[in-house]
Amino acid sequence: MPTRILAIDDSETMHRLFKMIFDDNEYDLTLSDNGEEGLEFVKNYKPDIILLDFIMPKVNGFQFCKIVRNELNLDIPILLITSKAEDVGEKFIAKFANIDYIPKPFQPDEIIEKMEEMLGAKEEQAETVQEEEPETPEEPFVSETLEGEKSMSEESIETEYEPSVLTGEAPDLESKIIKSLQPHLRKLIQKMIQLETGYQEAEVKGEHPQLEDLIRVMRNGEGVLNLFNFEKTFSFNFKDGKLFFAKSSKSGVEQISEIFQHVTGVTLFKTDTFAEIYEQLKAMDISDAQIQSTFEYYTYNMINTALNLEESRYFVDENIDNRDIVDSVYINMDNLKSGFSDYLEEKAEINKIVYDDNLIPQAAGQTEGNFSELERKILSLCDGKRNAGQILKFFGNNTQMAKNSLGTLILTGFIKI
């Protein structure tokens, strides 16, 4: 019989994580987002174990435990999940029976192991009590064995050749697929737990941010503004009213490194920080003006993508990585709104041009001068035969940057339609 789990947490992210962790036939998961509703589930659902957040609306963790133990007189194991682990957990253990705690962030394996430990202790206790009770007459030994063998045999016949629910193929194929996905799933869960913990502990945080929220937060102090949902994370390093660097969870500094390589026509070594990219660019005599221009495009594109995340939230982490700060390359908060507005207007105009298959770009004649390597490549492809879509296919992962440059060359007259 599946283990009945009642998980009470007011975070939708934690609900999703619980679903990912307890997604097989071993568990029967019920979710609640507040202590008051959780108490009703305790009465009606009768869980084997309760996973409990400490800070909740309506009825907090302490009040919940007090009602379950003292008023309902239930000895259900309760596993407290909290970022205030030792401060809170030890007090709960001293106050209530059959309770333990696990700190955030935690690994999926850790919470399962802790649950099994608590449930195992309860079973041992139940067996001890049962041994002390008067023995009842046993059924004939042979009868019991035959019945058990019959039950196992029927079960084997029913399940041995049953196709997999997931794949429709043999169960071993499903096992291989699940096994291959587990490491990636574990990393995703751990990442989301860290973000959720950071959000809960942060003093500066909010939901569904707009550009004005980002400007207000980054205008003062320093730190990393993390904007995230269940799928993506964006981090913005700011200090003294300046935005120094932005990156997504998947790309790190790889994306801006690739953009700089296409714009400048140089080859950069793989690095982990923006400061290292900047040092390489300067060593190759790339001007600060060109670095700043490319940095602004990259940053505005990152902000635009981040602001369009669904069900997003944000919080500020004060632990800033100074290796992603270059004193001469940044966006001032006083200029962010106007610069971002110009970026959106230019992007809209460019999209009108590049998505029209009937428009055939052609170089106006001048192909030498103060052009970047990316712009020279675009000019060479504008031969009056290819449309914009065909030209952009040459730029692979940097299509957006090439699109921006193509549109700029059209708007400034170096390419005619």
N, C-alpha and C positions, 0 to 999 in steps of 0.2 A: 504494500500500500504506500503511495507517495507520501513524503513528509509534508505536512500542511504548514506552510510558512505565512505568517502575517507580517508584512513590512510596512512600518508607519514612518513616513518622511514627507515633509511638505515640498520637497524638490522634485520636479518632473524629471530632471536629469538622473537622480538617484533611482526613480521608478524605472527608467529605461535600463539602467545598469542592472538592477535586480532582475529584470526580465531576461537580460542577456546571460546573467550568471546562472539563474535557476530556470533554464529553458528545456530541460529534458523530462523524461517520465518519472524521475526520482522525486520530483518536487511538485507540489500543488501550491502556487503562489497567489496570495491575495494582497492587494495594495490599498493603502489608505494615506491621505495627505494631512490628517490632523488627529490628535489624540481622542477627541470626542467621538468621531466616527470609528476610530480604532477600537474603542471600548465596546461599541455595538457589535463589531466583528468578533471580538473575543467571546461575547456571549453566544452568538449565533453560529459562527464558523468553527469554534473550538480548535484553534491552531495547536500544532505540536510545539512550535517555538515562535517567539515574537522578536523581530528586528526593530529596534526603536531608536529614533533620533531624539536627541536631548532637547533641542530648541524647536518647539512646534507651536502653532496657533491653537487657541481655545483651551487645550489641556496639554501642559508641557510634560516632559519625560518623567519628572519626579512625581507629579500629581497622578500620572497614568499608573506608575508602579504602585503607588499608595492605594489606589482604588482596586487594582487587580489583586493585590495581596491582602489588604485589610477589609475591603468591603465585599469583593466577589469571592474571597478565600480560594483563589486559584494558584496552583503552584507551577504554572506553565513557565518553562525556561525563557528568560528575557535577555537578549543580547543587545546591549547599548552600543550604538554607533555614533561616535562624536569626535570632533576635532579637539575637544578639551579633555582628551582621554584620561590621563592620570588624575587631573584635578577633580573631575566629576566621577569617573568610574569607581575609584576606591571608596568614595562616599556612598555610592549606590550599593556597593557590595557590603559595606558595613551596616547599611540600613535595611536592606531587603535580602531575602533568601533566594537561592537559585537564580542568580543574576551574574552576568559577566560583561565585559566591554571590549571593544576593538577600536583602535584609533583610525581616523581618516588622515591621509589616504591609506587604503589597504589593497592588498592583492586579492583577486577573486578566490584563489586557493586558500588564503588565510581565513576568510570568512566562512568558507565551507568547513574547513578543519575545526574552527572554533565551534561552529554549530554542532558538528558530529561529536565533539568532545562533550558538549553540554547535554545533548540527547543521550549519549552513551552513559553519562553519569546518572541521568534520570532512570534509564532502563535498569541499571545495576541496583538503584535504590528500590525500584518496583519489584525486582526479583528477590531482593532481601526480605521485603515485606511479605511476599508470597510464600517464601520458604518458612516463615514463622507461623503461617496460617495452618489450620488442621488440614491434613491431606484428604483428598477425596478419592473414592475407589477408581482405579484405572480401568479403562476398557481392555479387553483381551489384546495381548501383544500382537498376535498374528493378524487380527482384524485391522488394527491400527496401521500396521506396516503395509498390508495389502492395499488399504484405502489410500495411503500416502503414495505408494508406487503407481496406483491407477491415476491419481491426480497429476503426478509429475509426468506420466506418460502422455496423458491427454494434452497437457500444457505444451510438451515438446512437439507433439504432432501439429498443434495449432500455430506454433511460433517458428518452428525450424525453417519452414519454406515460405514464410510470410514475406512479401516484398517490402522494401524499405519505404516508409512514408515520404522521406525526403527525395529519394532518387528514383524509386520504382525498380531499382536493381537489387542485387544481392547485398545483404547487410554489411559485408566486409568493405564494399565500395563506399558506402555511407561513412563508415568508421574512418576510412582513410581520408576522406574529404574533411570530416570534422577535425581529425587530428592535425591536418595541415593548416586549418584555419585557426586553431586554438592559440598559437603564439601571437598572431596578429590581433585576435579578439582580446587577449589578455592585455596587450599594450594599449589598445583603444580604451578599455575599461579603466586601466590605471591612469591614463591621461585625463579622462573625464572626471575621475575621482579627485585628481589633483586640482583641476579647474573648479570643481564644485566646492572643494575645501577652501581654495583661495577666495572664491566668491563669498562664502559664508563668513569667513574671518575678516574680509576687507572692510575698512571704514568707508571708503569711497566706492560706490557701486550703483548699478541701476539696470533697467530693462529697456529694450527697444530703443537704443540711442539714436539721436539725430546728430548732424554735423555740429550744431550748437553745443550739444552735450560734450562732444570730444574737445571742442575749443575751450569750454569752461573748465573741464578737468585738467587739461594740459597747460593752461595759462599760468598755473602756479605750481611750485614745488618741483619734484622730480620723481621718476619711477617708470613703470611699464604699464600702459593701459592695455588690458587684455579684453578683446571683444570676441565672443564665442557663441556657438550653438552646438548641437550634438554632432555636427559633421565637420565644422571648420573652426580654426582659431586664428586671430590676427593680433599681433603685438606691436604697440607703438611706444618707442622710447622717447621720453620727453624730459626736458630740464630747463628751468628758468624761462618758461614761455616759448620754448623752441622744440619742434619735432625733429629729432635727429635720425631716426631710422624706423622703418616699418617692415614687418615680415609676416608671412603666413606660416602656419604650423607645418605644412608639408614642404615648403620650398626653402625655408631658412634664408641664407644669402645666395642660394643658387640662382634664383630667378633674376635678381638684379645683376649678378655676375654675367649671366647670359646676355642680358640686354646691353650691358656695357660693351661686351665683345662684338655684338652686331653693330652697335652705333659707332664705335671707334675703330673697328677693324683690327683690333689687337687680340692676342690670345692670353688669357689670364690663368694663373695657377689656381687650383681648387683651394678655397679658404673657408674658414668658419665664421669670420667676422667682417663687418663692413669696413672697419679701419684697415684691414689687410688688403681689401680690394682697392681702397683709395691709394694706399702706398704703391701698389703695382701700377695704377693708372698714372700717378705723378712721375714714377720712374720712367714711363714711356712718353713723357712730355704731353700728356693730355691736359688741356686747360681746365682751370676751376670752373669757368663759365660753362663748358660743355658737360662737365661732371654734374654741376648744379642743375642744368636743364634736364638732363636724363634722370637725375634723382627726383626732381619734381614730378615729372611724368609718371615715373614708377610709383611714387608715394600717393599721388592723387588717384591713380588706378587702383592701388591697394585700398585706399579709403572708400572709394566707390563700391568695390566688391564687398568690403566689410559691412558697410551701411545697408547693403541689400540682403544680408543674411536674414532668414526667417527665424522668429522666436529667439532673437539674440539677447545676450546680456553682457554687461561689462563690469570690470573691477580693476582697481589699481594695485599693483604689486610694487612696493618700494625698492625692491632689490633690482636695480638697474645694472646692465652689463656695459661698462664704459668702453669696451672694445667695439661696440657698435655706434660709438659717438665720434664724429669727426667735426672738430670745432668750426671748420670753414664751410661745411655742407649741412644745411638744415632748412626748415621752413618756419618762419616766425608766425606765431599764433595771430598776430595782427593782420597778416597777409593770407592766412589759410583760406578764409571764406571766399575772398575775391579770386584767388588763384584756382580754387576748386571749381568755382562757378565758370571761369574761363575754360577750364579743362572740359567741363560737361558741355558747354556750348560748342567748342571745337569738335568734340567727339560726335555730337549730333549732326553737325554739318558734314563731317567726314563720312559718317554712316550713310547719309543721303547719296554721297558720291560713289562710294565703293560697293554698295549693294545694288547698283543699277547695272545689269549685265549689258545694256545697250551703249554704255559709255566706254569708249576706248581711249585710255590715257596715252599721250604721246609727248616725248620730251620736246620742249620749246626751242631747243638748239644749244643752250648753254649747259654743258655738262662738266666743265672745269670750274674751280673756284673753291670757296670755303664750305664745301659739302662734307658731311660725315661719310664714313664708309658705307653705312646703311643707305644713305640718300643716293650715293653714286650707284649702288647696286640697283636701286629702284629706277633711277634714270635710265640705266642701261636696258632695263626690261620693258620700259614704256616705248615700244617700237611702232605703235599704231595698229598692232594686230591683236594683242592680248587685251582682254578686259581686266578690270581691277581684281576680280576674284581669281583669275588665272595667275596674275602677278603675285598675289599674296601667298599662293601655295608654295612659292619658293622659300618662304621664311619660317616654315614649321612652327615651333613653339613660340616664336616671337612675332606671330601674325599681328597681334594687337599693336605692338610698337611699329611694325612696318606700315600698318594701316594708318596710324597717326602721322607718320612721316610722309606717306603718299598723299594724304589729304592736305598736309601743310604745304607740300610742293605744288599742289594744284591751286590752293588758295593764294599762294604767293606768285603764281604765274610761271614757274619753272616747268610745269607740266600743263599742257592744254588738253581739253576734252573735245 
